[in-house]
Amino acid sequence: MSLASLHDPAMLETLVLTLKLASVTTVVLLLIGTPLAWWLAQPGGLWKEAVGAIISLPIVLPPTVLGFYLLIAMGPESPLTALLGHKLSFTFAGLVLGSVIYSLPFVVNPIRNSFAAMGARPMEVAATLRASPFDAFRSVALPLAAPGLSTGAILGFAHTVGEFGVVLMIGGAIPGKTKVLSVTIFDYVENLEWGKAHVLAGGMLVLSFSVILAMMLIERRFGEARGDARR
């Protein structure tokens, strides 16, 4: 089996759907995760750490457990369904919601660490220059947290591409609607279509390596920049 397998309409459809899901999820994660990370990085009581622990649960929680409770929350009898007027399970919107929850700690934690590492001094200086809190956040905090933002975006995208248990539980395997790459690989293996499984699995292996390399290069680049700034 060669890369010609990618001309398979079903495989291309799955690839496009997966990239769409990962892209939408990453944008939502950055919009939600950045202010949440800023809030968590500020001094607070134990209850704030409890919130951080809840956000980080998907790191250690089995995906099927999280997927099971998300499936219940999105089911026809749930309050969320009553509020929206339709169920989210086995829909693309449901996959986005599940992916955001599942990948949230992989975006929030790097950004939170970047905000915490910059300390209070830059914001205090901005305040003395009469910058509003929002202006100081936009023009000072966000640029200083660029390494965390970049790492969070990369991790969030890659983690969404590779997720399996959660998307299978809440989305199933509906072609063109919820059947993403990881589920497709599982189906190929079940049907003994090893060649097609190799193509997709190999692509995800390359993606995983690229993500790790990109994060290392980002950390190295910003580390060198901070070193130059101190000289």
C-alpha positions as CSV (number, residue, x, y, z in Angstrom):
1,M,0.0,0.0,0.0
2,S,1.4,3.4,-1.0
3,L,0.4,7.0,-0.6
4,A,-1.9,6.5,-3.5
5,S,-4.3,5.3,-0.9
6,L,-4.9,8.9,0.0
7,H,-6.8,9.2,-3.2
8,D,-9.5,7.0,-1.6
9,P,-12.5,9.4,-1.3
10,A,-13.4,7.9,2.1
11,M,-9.9,8.4,3.4
12,L,-9.7,12.0,2.1
13,E,-13.1,12.7,3.7
14,T,-11.9,11.4,7.0
15,L,-8.7,13.5,6.8
16,V,-10.6,16.7,6.0
17,L,-13.0,16.1,8.9
18,T,-10.2,15.4,11.3
19,L,-8.3,18.6,10.3
20,K,-11.5,20.6,10.5
21,L,-12.2,19.2,14.0
22,A,-8.7,19.9,15.2
23,S,-8.7,23.5,13.8
24,V,-12.0,24.5,15.2
25,T,-11.2,22.9,18.6
26,T,-7.8,24.7,18.7
27,V,-9.3,28.1,18.1
28,V,-12.0,27.5,20.7
29,L,-9.4,26.3,23.2
30,L,-7.2,29.4,22.7
31,L,-10.2,31.7,23.1
32,I,-11.3,29.9,26.3
33,G,-8.0,28.7,27.6
34,T,-6.0,32.0,27.5
35,P,-8.2,34.0,29.9
36,L,-8.7,30.9,32.0
37,A,-4.9,30.4,32.2
38,W,-4.4,34.1,33.1
39,W,-6.9,33.8,35.9
40,L,-5.3,30.6,37.3
41,A,-1.9,32.1,37.2
42,Q,-2.9,34.9,39.5
43,P,-2.5,34.5,43.3
44,G,-5.5,32.8,44.9
45,G,-6.7,30.3,47.5
46,L,-6.8,26.5,47.4
47,W,-10.2,26.6,45.6
48,K,-8.4,28.1,42.5
49,E,-6.0,25.1,42.6
50,A,-9.1,22.8,42.8
51,V,-10.4,24.4,39.6
52,G,-7.0,23.8,38.0
53,A,-7.1,20.1,39.1
54,I,-10.6,19.7,37.6
55,I,-9.3,21.2,34.3
56,S,-6.3,18.7,34.4
57,L,-8.5,15.6,35.0
58,P,-8.4,14.6,31.3
59,I,-4.7,14.0,31.6
60,V,-5.1,11.1,34.0
61,L,-8.8,10.1,33.4
62,P,-9.3,7.2,31.0
63,P,-10.8,8.6,27.8
64,T,-13.6,6.1,27.9
65,V,-14.6,7.3,31.3
66,L,-14.7,11.0,30.2
67,G,-16.4,9.9,27.0
68,F,-19.1,8.0,29.0
69,Y,-20.0,11.0,31.1
70,L,-19.9,13.3,28.1
71,L,-22.3,10.9,26.3
72,I,-24.7,11.1,29.2
73,A,-24.4,14.9,29.3
74,M,-25.2,15.1,25.6
75,G,-27.9,12.5,25.6
76,P,-31.6,13.0,24.8
77,E,-32.6,13.2,28.4
78,S,-29.9,15.6,29.6
79,P,-30.4,19.2,30.8
80,L,-28.0,20.4,28.1
81,T,-30.2,18.8,25.4
82,A,-33.3,20.4,27.0
83,L,-31.6,23.8,26.9
84,L,-30.4,23.5,23.3
85,G,-33.5,21.8,22.0
86,H,-31.4,19.0,20.3
87,K,-28.9,16.5,21.4
88,L,-25.2,16.9,20.7
89,S,-24.2,13.3,20.8
90,F,-23.1,11.8,17.4
91,T,-22.8,15.3,15.9
92,F,-19.8,17.4,14.8
93,A,-20.8,20.0,17.4
94,G,-20.7,17.4,20.1
95,L,-17.2,16.3,18.9
96,V,-16.0,19.9,19.2
97,L,-17.4,20.2,22.7
98,G,-15.9,16.8,23.8
99,S,-12.6,17.6,22.2
100,V,-12.4,21.0,23.9
101,I,-13.0,19.5,27.3
102,Y,-10.5,16.6,26.6
103,S,-7.7,18.8,25.3
104,L,-8.3,21.8,27.7
105,P,-5.4,21.0,30.1
106,F,-2.9,20.6,27.2
107,V,-3.6,24.2,26.3
108,V,-4.3,25.8,29.6
109,N,-1.3,24.5,31.5
110,P,1.5,25.7,29.2
111,I,-0.1,29.1,28.9
112,R,-0.6,29.3,32.7
113,N,3.0,28.4,33.3
114,S,4.1,31.2,30.9
115,F,1.9,33.7,32.6
116,A,3.2,32.6,36.0
117,A,6.9,32.7,34.8
118,M,6.7,36.4,33.8
119,G,6.0,37.5,37.3
120,A,4.0,40.6,38.4
121,R,6.7,43.2,37.5
122,P,5.7,43.7,33.8
123,M,2.1,44.3,34.6
124,E,3.0,46.7,37.5
125,V,5.2,48.7,35.1
126,A,2.4,48.8,32.5
127,A,0.0,50.1,35.3
128,T,2.4,52.9,36.2
129,L,2.3,54.0,32.5
130,R,-1.5,54.2,32.9
131,A,-2.3,51.2,30.7
132,S,-5.7,49.8,31.3
133,P,-5.8,46.1,32.5
134,F,-6.9,45.0,29.1
135,D,-4.3,47.0,27.2
136,A,-1.6,45.7,29.6
137,F,-2.8,42.1,29.1
138,R,-2.9,42.5,25.3
139,S,0.4,44.4,24.8
140,V,2.5,43.0,27.7
141,A,1.2,39.7,29.0
142,L,0.3,38.0,25.7
143,P,3.7,38.7,24.0
144,L,5.6,37.5,27.1
145,A,3.4,34.3,27.1
146,A,4.1,33.6,23.4
147,P,6.0,30.3,24.1
148,G,3.1,29.0,26.2
149,L,0.6,30.1,23.6
150,S,2.5,28.4,20.8
151,T,3.0,25.2,22.7
152,G,-0.6,25.1,23.8
153,A,-1.9,25.6,20.3
154,I,0.4,22.9,18.9
155,L,-0.5,20.5,21.7
156,G,-4.2,21.2,21.5
157,F,-4.2,20.6,17.7
158,A,-2.2,17.4,17.9
159,H,-4.0,16.0,20.8
160,T,-7.3,16.5,19.1
161,V,-6.0,14.8,15.9
162,G,-4.9,11.8,17.9
163,E,-7.9,11.4,20.3
164,F,-9.8,8.1,20.1
165,G,-11.7,7.0,23.2
166,V,-13.7,10.2,23.7
167,V,-14.6,10.8,20.0
168,L,-15.7,7.1,19.6
169,M,-17.9,7.3,22.7
170,I,-19.7,10.6,21.9
171,G,-19.5,10.5,18.1
172,G,-19.3,6.9,17.0
173,A,-18.1,6.4,13.4
174,I,-20.5,8.2,11.1
175,P,-18.7,8.7,7.8
176,G,-18.4,12.4,6.9
177,K,-19.8,13.5,10.2
178,T,-18.0,12.0,13.2
179,K,-15.6,9.4,11.7
180,V,-12.1,10.8,12.4
181,L,-8.6,9.4,11.6
182,S,-8.1,7.5,14.9
183,V,-11.5,5.8,14.5
184,T,-10.8,5.0,10.8
185,I,-7.5,3.3,11.7
186,F,-9.4,1.2,14.2
187,D,-11.9,0.2,11.6
188,Y,-9.2,-0.6,9.0
189,V,-7.5,-2.9,11.5
190,E,-10.8,-4.6,12.4
191,N,-11.4,-5.2,8.7
192,L,-7.8,-6.4,8.2
193,E,-7.1,-3.6,5.8
194,W,-3.5,-3.3,7.0
195,G,-2.2,-1.2,4.1
196,K,-4.6,1.6,4.7
197,A,-4.1,1.4,8.4
198,H,-0.3,1.7,7.8
199,V,-0.7,4.9,5.8
200,L,-2.8,6.7,8.4
201,A,-0.9,5.4,11.4
202,G,2.4,6.4,9.7
203,G,1.1,9.9,9.1
204,M,0.1,10.3,12.7
205,L,3.5,9.0,13.8
206,V,5.1,11.7,11.7
207,L,2.7,14.3,13.1
208,S,3.6,13.3,16.7
209,F,7.3,13.6,16.0
210,S,6.8,17.0,14.4
211,V,4.8,18.2,17.4
212,I,7.5,17.2,19.8
213,L,10.2,18.7,17.6
214,A,8.3,22.0,17.2
215,M,7.8,22.3,21.0
216,M,11.5,21.7,21.6
217,L,12.5,24.3,19.0
218,I,10.1,26.9,20.4
219,E,11.4,26.4,23.9
220,R,15.0,26.7,22.6
221,R,14.3,29.8,20.6
222,F,12.5,31.7,23.4
223,G,15.1,30.5,25.9
224,E,17.9,31.9,23.7
225,A,15.9,35.2,23.3
226,R,15.5,35.5,27.1
227,G,19.2,34.8,27.5
228,D,20.1,37.6,25.0
229,A,17.8,40.0,26.7
230,R,19.6,39.5,30.0
231,R,23.0,40.4,28.6
